[in-house]
């Protein structure tokens, strides 16, 4: 009996996951819950009849890990989803049409958001530097084209804190979308391409600002390739120590934010204290929504959900907007920043969403 089969048989439908599952709470449809997805996965792997509704239940999971967090049997639902999507591809039932549009865009343009590759560095606040370093600042597709303020503030903050790094004119995509859509063949190809390129450039460390890129480099590359020979860090891991090295410990000046815990940086990696400490060091008061840290709700952008089920992703994001005690909402995830911002506009809440490096950069002394 394989590990996957064992996991599928462990579920006794106790219902603990129903209390936390974002998609179930938004739809009140048990098919779109961990219980429904496990039932669908059993049929997928037992070669039984697969209905369109089952396919939808596998693909509308944002892989937020809330269910795994409360499951008494520690069933890894996101891994079941990942394997189920790959199996649907093998059976010719996936990816879905909208997934394939994004995939075609990545192959044609080198990014997942239909951006013009000739404008990838238009966000750069100064002339491009050909400076070489063994540390690469990997900006990511979203920050390069859709939430460019995250790229700008992160770039300027890293420079202000004297971090030595390089950037690439033709950075390309990390490849996470291929993996999340179930196209492991394309994912492996892209992962190998990036690994070989980084090796050729002498890259030993990759700094990311996108939680998706971080998760992809940190978890998915070794999962498919066995190992990688570069270190992966998210910028929030670096900020507390970098600020302390500069002697930054500022008194509060009345600036308040709501901090939002992204799924992949929070529940998956446990990065709860680092971002809060960085904000506090800069004199910024952190307000907490009712559900935070390991219980924080999902924004609805992960798992390739937003590109196919946009209305659902807006519903999930709205839960976070409604709970925020103050604005702006600060996040260290560009996926969250984009989707929360989109939902804020669509729902009329008009709450401001900013990337975490923005208020930190603004708080630092000018002459630092």
N, C-alpha and C positions, 0 to 999 in steps of 0.2 A: 504493500500500500504506500503510495507516494505521500510526501508531506502535504501536498495540495489536497489530495483526497482525504487525508486525516483531518485537515482543517475544515473542509466542507462538512464532514460528518460530526464535528464537535458541536455545531450549533444546535441548541435544543429550543430555539425560539423563545428564550426567556423574556425578551422584550426590553432589556436594559438599554440597548442601542437606540430604541425608538425615542427615548427621552432626550437624546442628544443629537440625533441625525438631522443635519440642516435641511437636506432635501425632503425628508419625510415630514418634518415640521412645516415646510413651505407648501407641500403638495397634499399632505394627509393621505398619501397613497403608499400602502405597504410594499408594493412592487418596487418603489423608489426608496427603499430602506435597506440597511445591511441584510436583514432577513430575506427580503425579496431578491436581493442581488446574489446571495448565497444559493437560494433556490434556483435562480437562473443559471448560475455557474455550474451547478450539479448537472443540469440538463445539457449544457454546452459540452461538458467533458464526458458525459455518458452517451453522447451522440443521439440524444432524444430530439424531438421536434422543438425548434427554436422560433419563437414568435417575435415580431417586430418590437413588442413591448418589452420582452426580455433583453433584446439588443439595446433598447433605450435605457433600461435600468443599469446596464453595465457601463454605458457611455455617459450617463448624466451624473455619475459619482465624482465629486471634486477631490476625492482621495484626501480628505482633511484629517483623518486619523482620530476623529472624535469617538467613533464607535469602538475602535481598538483600545482607546483609552479607558473605556468602561466595561469592556467585555470580560466576564468572569473566566473565560477560557483563553483569553489573549489571542483571539482569532485575528490574523492580519488581513483585514478586509481589503485595504489598498493593494496588497500583493495579489490577492485573489482577483481583483479587478484587472490588474496589469496582465496577469496570465490569461484571463478570460478574453481580454481585448485581442491579445496576440492569437488566441485560438479562433476567435471570430474572423480575424484576417485570414488565417489558414483555411477556414471554411468558406471564404469568399463573402462573408457577411459584414465585413468592416474593412477599412474605416468607412464612415458615412460620407455622403456627398460633400458636406461642408468641410469635413476634415480634409478631404482630398483637394479642395480648393486651396486650403492653407498650405498643405504639403507641396502642391504645385508652385505656390508662391515662394516657398523656401528654396526650392530647387532652381527657380528662375531668377529670383532676386537676392537670395542669400539671407533673407530674414522672414520672420513669421507674421509680419504686420503689413505687408504689401508696400513697404517703404522703398523709395528710389535710392539704390545703393550709392549713387553719385552724391547724395545729400546726407549720407550716414553721419558725417562729422560736422554738419551745419550747426550743431549745438555748441561746438567747441568755442570757448570764450576768447581764444587767442590762436595765433597761427600754429598749425600742426608742427610738433617737434619730432624730429627723427631720432631723438634720444633713445638709446638702447639700454635695457635693464633686464635682469633676470626675473623681475616682478612685472606681471601684466595686469593692468586695470582693464578687466573685461566688462564693458558697459552693458551689453545685452540689447536685444531688439527693441523692447518697449522703451527703455530709457533713451535709446538712440533716436527714436522717431516720435513716440507718443507722449512720454512724460520726460521731456528733455531737461526740465528743471532738476530732476534727480541726477542726471548725468553732470550737469553744470556744477551744482553745489557739491557733489561728491568729488569731482575732479579738483575743484578749488580748495576744498577742505583737505584732501590728501596732500596737495602742494603746500598749503599753509602749515600743515603738521610735519612737513619735511619727509614725506614718504617718497622714496625713489621708485618710479614706475615708468612703464611705457604704455602706449596705446597703439592700436592698429587701424590703419585707414580702411582696410577691408576685413574687419573683424569677423563677419559672418555670424552664423547661428550656433548655439551650443548643441542643438539637436533634440531638445527635450520633447518637442511637439511630436516628432516621429515616434518616440517611445510611447508617449501617452496615447497616441492614436492606435497603437498596436503594431506599427510598422517597424519591427525590431531589425529587419534587414537594412532599412535606410538609417536607422539609429546607429547601428554598428558601423556602417560605412562612414557616417558623419563623425562619430566619436573617434574612429581611427584616423580620419583626416585631420581633426584638430589636435589629437595627441602627437601625430607625426610633425605637424606644423610647429607646435609648441617646442618640441624637442629640437627641431632645426633652428629655432630662434633662441634656444638656450633658456627657455622659461622654466623657472623652478617654483614660482609661486604665482597663483592667480587670485586677484582680489575681485570679488563680485559685489554688485549692489542689487542684483535680482535674485530673489529666493529660488526661482525656478532654475536659473543658471547654477546657483550654488548647489542645489539638490542634484542637478544633473551631473556636474563635475564630481561632486563628492560621493554620491551614492550610485548613480546609474552607470557612469563610465566604468568603475571597477566591477560592477555587477555583470556588464556585458563583456568587458575586455580582460577581466582578471585583476588588473592593477594599472595604476598610472604613476608616472615618475615626477609629478608636480604636486605641490601643496595647494589646497583650496581654502580660502578664508573669505568670510563675508565681512563687509566693512564694519558691521557692528561689533565684531569680535575684536577689532583693532582699536576702536575709538577710546574706550576707557584708559587703556595704558598709554596711548599717544597723548591724550589730554593731560594725564598726570605727569608725563615726561616734560610737558611744557609748563607745569606748575599751575594748570587751570583748575581752580576751585572757586567759582563765582557765587556771590550772594544772590538770593532771589531778587528779581527786579519786576515782579508782577506778571511775567510771561507764563501762561498756562497752556497746556495741551492735553489732549486725550491720546494715550498710547494704545495702539492696536497690535495685538500679537498675531502675526501670520502663522498659518498652520505649519509650514515646513521649517520655519526658524524656531517656532515655539515647541509644539508637541513632538515634532520629529527630532529636532536638534537640542532642545532645552535652552535656547538663548533667550532667557527671560530677564536676567539681571543686567546684562551688558548694555542694552539700549537705554534702560531706565537710569543706569549709573551715568552714562554719557550725558544724558539730558540734565540730570541733577548737577553734575559737575559744572555745567554751563548756566546754572541758576534758573533752570526751567522747571516749573512745577508740573509733575506728571499726575494727571487724573486718570482713574481707572473706571472702565465701564463695569456694570454689574457682573458680567461674565468675562474673566480675563485669564491670562496665563494658560494653564493646561485646559481650561474650560472655555477659552475664547471661541466665539463662533467663526465659521468660515465665510470669507468674502464672496465665494462663488466663482472665482476666476480660475482656480486650479484644475488639473486633470483634463485639460482641453475642453472644459465644459462651456466656457463663455462663447467660444466660436460657433457652437452648435445650438446651445440652449440659452440664448441671451436673456429671455424673460425670466428664466429660473435664476440665472446669475444675479440679475437685478434684485429679485426677491431676497436672495441670500444676503446681498450687500446691504439692503435696506434694514435688515435686522441690526447690523452694526451701526449704521447711521442713527437709527432711532435710540440706541442705547448710549451714544456718546454724550457725556455730561457737559463737555465744553468743545469749542472749535478753536483751532484746527485739530483734525485727527491726524496724528503722526504715525507713519508706518515705515518699516525698513524693507518693504517688498514692493517692487514696481508693479507687479500684477495686482496687488491689493490697491495700490495708489490709483491705478488706471480704472479698475472696476468700481471702486468706491466713488471716485470722481464722476464716472459715467452715471452711476445710479443716483448720485446726488442731484445731477442735472435732470435726469429723467423723472425723478419723483418730486422734484421741486423743493427738496430739503435745503439745497444750496449750502451745504456744509463744506467747508474748505478741507481738502486732503493734501497733505504735504509729505515729501520724503524726509526722513529723519535728519539727513545732513543739512537740510535747509535752515531750520531754526538754530542748529548748533553753529553753523557757519556765521549766521547773523549775530549770534551772541558773543562770539570771540572778539577780543580787543583788536582794533584795526592794525596796530603795529606789531602784532605777534609774529 
